[in-house]
Structures are given as C-alpha cells and as structure tokens.
C-alpha cells in the first residue's frame, strides 16, 4: 500500500482548500502536514456528524484521544478500529483511516501530531457534551483556539522541525482562529438548522465579521513574517481563500464559487506546481 498516495487521494476528496498547499510541500514536510490535516479531519468528521448524538460523539472522540496517548512507535492495526465499535458503517473513510494517517508523518515528528490530535479530540468531546454552547466572546475564543488556533501552533512546530523556521506563536493562533471564524460565518445558517449557534449572545454577522478580520490581521502578520519557502507557500493559499470568502460574504454571497476559488489561486498554482 502506498500510504502517501492514499493520503493525498483522501485529501483531494475532502478539502479543496488544503489539497493544493499540501500537495506542493517537499517530501517529509508533506507527509507531516498531511498526517496532521487528515488526523484532525478524522475527528472533525465525528464532531460534525449529522447522525451521531452528542454523548456518542464525546465517547468516540475520547477513545481516539486515549489511543493516541498510548502511542509509542506507532499503533497496532486494530488500535483505533476496536474503539469504533458498531460505527464502521456510519463513520466516513477519513475517520476510519486515522491509524494510517497517524503513522504517515516521519517518526521524528509524528508524536507531536498525536499529541495535538489527542488534545483536540478531548476539547471537541467537551464541546459536544455542552452542545457547543457559546455565550461570551471568551467562549468563542476557547472554541476557536481548541479546534483551530492550536492547529496554528502545530504548524509553527512543523515549520521549525523541518527547516528551523521561527514564527510568532500569538500570530499563529490568530492564523487558525481567523480561518475558523470565516468557516463559522459561512456555515452559520446550516449550524442553526442543527441547533448550534457559535455567535456569542447579542452578536450578529457584523460582530463575527469584525472578529474574523481582527484574527485575519494576525494571520496576515504571521504569513508576512515568513521567508520564501514551504511554510509561506502553504500559508498563502488558505489565507487568500479566507479573505476572499469573507469579502464574498460581506457582499451577500453564500460562499466562493468554484470560479472564484480558481481565480484566487491562479497566482499561486502555476508558480508552485512548476517549482514542485
């Protein structure tokens, strides 16, 4: 089995935002970032699953967290599947494959990804048990840190591990929070239909737009501090799409169209594909 090839295929099927920036990363770093993305996408699919009740989501997430915490030099073939019990036909392929994604990264950095994913799974379990109740801006900060700001910190660790790139960790958190805030705005109507509202009490779309732009300003500073190299190549694409999506929402669109996405990416795709 070609684990890297399979991972990129699953990535292509699950994320139009992150497939391109991950696919252009150099060997070693590509496997590490793909591992991190797919592990976190695996647990995200549980958090957002439309058919699972909240206690079941919390149980599955905590089981995955405990399994990751037991990792030493990898995981037994059935280490995760035994915790899925009777949900093999309910959970998506990216979730069922979490064992493969967890061992995709180079051995030297894989435990950092296990740690980040385990911690995120525990935080997701907490929010599932509390039905994602957001009352104050501090609650929103806790949620956006737990599922996205912490990803910014992990990315900073991956850049430093790969080639010594150093970053501002506060800006790294803003990078993750900003992207997540845009997702909250984009998915607000759908979230309300499932009984979840990520807006603090008294907030409207304008407040969330301001929150997103404040964090995207940190994301801009984070990206602008990066020298030429794979970290910059990676960060520019999701940040460009986040700004484009926020502008589209502000202009009354529901989301970016496929043509909008391609237009925003054109300035990066040709250069990076040729250089990879």
N, C-alpha and C positions, 0 to 999 in steps of 0.2 A: 504493500500500500504506500502510495506517495502522499504522506501526510501534508506536506506543504501545498501540493496541488489541490488536494481535497479541501484544505482550509481556505485557499483563495477562491475556489468554486463556491463554497458555502458563503463566504464573504460577499462575493459578487451577487449572490441571490438575496442577501439580507440587507445590504446597505449600499445605496448609490452614492452616499456621502463619503464613506470611508474606503470603499474598494480602490478607487484610483490612488489616493495618497499612500495607502499601504502597499499597493502593487508596485509603486516606483521606488520603494525603500531598498537599500542594499541588503544583500544576504546577511543573515544574523539579526540585524535590526528588524528586518521584515518579519521574520518568524516571531520575534519577541512582541512586536506591536500587534501582529495578527493574533497571537495567543491571547494577549490582554483583551483585545476587542472581542474576540469570539467567546472567551470565558465570561465576560461581562454581558455580552448579548445573550448568552445562555441563561443567566439568572434574570436578566431583564425580561425575557420572554415569560418567565414564571410570574414575575411581579405584575405584568400586564395581561396575563392570560384571561380571556373572557369567560372561560368555563369553570375555572377553579375558584372555590370560595377562599376567603382571606385566611382562615386557620390552616387550610391545606397549603396555601402559598407559603405561609410562615414556616410550616413544618418542612417543606421541601427545601426552602432556602437555608434553613439552619442545618439540615442534614448535609447539604452541599458544603456549607461553611466548615462543619466539623470534619468532613472528609478531606478538604483541602488543608486543614490544620494538621492532619495526620501524615501529610506527605513527607517523604524522606528523600528517596532518589527516584521518585515517580509514583505511580499508582497502579495497583492491580487492575487487571482487565475489567473486573466487575466492581471496582471500588465505588463507583458512582451509581451504576445501574441498580445495585441492590437497594439503594435508597429511594429509587423512583417507584418501587412497589408496583401498583397496578396502573401507573400513569404512562406507560410506554406508548400507548396508542393516543394519548392526549397531548403529550409534550412534543414540541417541534424538533426537527432534526438537529438544529444548532444546540439545543439544550441536551438532548440525548448524547451528543458527541463531546460533552465537556471534558471527559477524560482525555480524548485526543488533543483537544485544544490546550489542555493544561501541560502536556508534555511536548508541545510544539516548540516552545521557546528554548534557546540554548540553556544548558544546565546551569551556567553561572548566574543567570538572572531569573530563571523560572520561579524560584521560591518567592521572589518579590511580587510576582504576578499572582501566585497562590495567596499570598498574604492580603493583597489588595482586593482580590475577588472574594475571599472569605469575609473580610471586614464589610465589604459592600453587601454581601448576602445577608449578614446579620442586621445591617441597617435597613435593608429592604424588608426583612421579616418584621422589624419593629413597625415600619410604616404600614405594612399590610394589616397587622393586628390592630392598628389605630385608624384604619381606613383612610390613610393619607390626610388626616385632619390638619389643615394649615390655618391657624388663627392669626398669627402675627408675622411680621417680616422676619423675625428671628426664626420662626418655624420654617419659613421658606428658605432661609439661609441654611438651616440644618439639612433640609431635604436636598437642596441643590448641591451642597457640599457632599452629602453622603453618596449621591448617585452620579456626580459629575465633577465637582471641584476636586475630589480625591483622585479622579482619573487624571486631571491636570498634574497633580503631584507625581503620580506614577509615570506619566510621560516624561517629566523632568528627570526622574531617576533613570529611565531608559536612555535618554539622550546622554546623560552623564556616564552611564555604564558603557555606551557604545564608543563614544569618541571624546569624552571629557567635557562636553558642552555644559556650561553652567547657566542657570536661569533663576529668576526671581520667583520664589515659591508663592508669594501673595498673588502675583500676576498669573501664575499657573492655575491657582484656584479660580481666579476670575475667568480664565480661558474656559474651564469646564462649566462654571456657573453660567456664563454668558450663552454658551451653546444650549445648555439645558433650559434656560429661560425662554429662548426662542422656540424650543420644542413645546414648552408649556403654552405659549401664546398660540402656536399653530394648532395644537391639539385640544384647545380649551373646550370647544363645543362637544367633541367626542368624549372628553373626560366627564363633562357634566352629564352626558347620557348614561354613563355607568356609575353615577353618583359620587364622583370625585371632583373636588374643586381646589386647585393649587393656588388660587388667589387668596391672600390674606383677607380677613374681614374688612369690608369697606373699600377694597381695591377694585378698580376696573381695568380695562385694557390699557388705558393711558398709563396707569401706575406700573403695570407689568412691562410696558414698553420702556419706561424710564429705568426700571430695574435691569432690564436686559441691556440697554445701551450703556449703563454705568459699568456693568461687568464686561461688556464687549470692549470698552475703553481699556480695561486692564488686559484683555486678550490682545488688543492691538499693541499695547506696550510690550507684552510678552513676546509676540511674534517679531516685532521690530528690533528687539534686542538680540535676536538670533543671527548669527553669521550665516553665510552661504553654506549649505549642507543639507543633509537629510531631515533634520529637525525643522528647518524653515520650509523645505519642500512639503513636508507633511502638514504643518500647521496652517499654511496659507489657504489650502483648499477648503477645509470645513469652516474656517473663519470667514472666507469670502462668501460662502453659501449662507452662513448665518446672517451676515449683514444684508445680503440680497433678500433673504426670506423676511427679515424684519422690515425692510423697506417695502416689500410687496404687501405684507400685512397692513402696514401703515397706509398703503394706497388702496386698501379694500379688497385685495386678492386673498383667497383662502390659503394659497401656497405658491411656491415657484412652479411654473410649468417645466416640462422636460426641456423645451427650447430655452427657457430662461436659465436653467442649470447649465446646459451646454454652452450657452453664451458666456456665462460667468467663468466657466472652467477653461474656455478656449485659450486664455492667455497662459495657463499653466500646462495644459495637457501636451501640446506639441513639443514644448521645450523639454519637459521631464521625461516623456516617453522616449524621445530621441537620445536623452542622456543616460537612460537606464540600461 
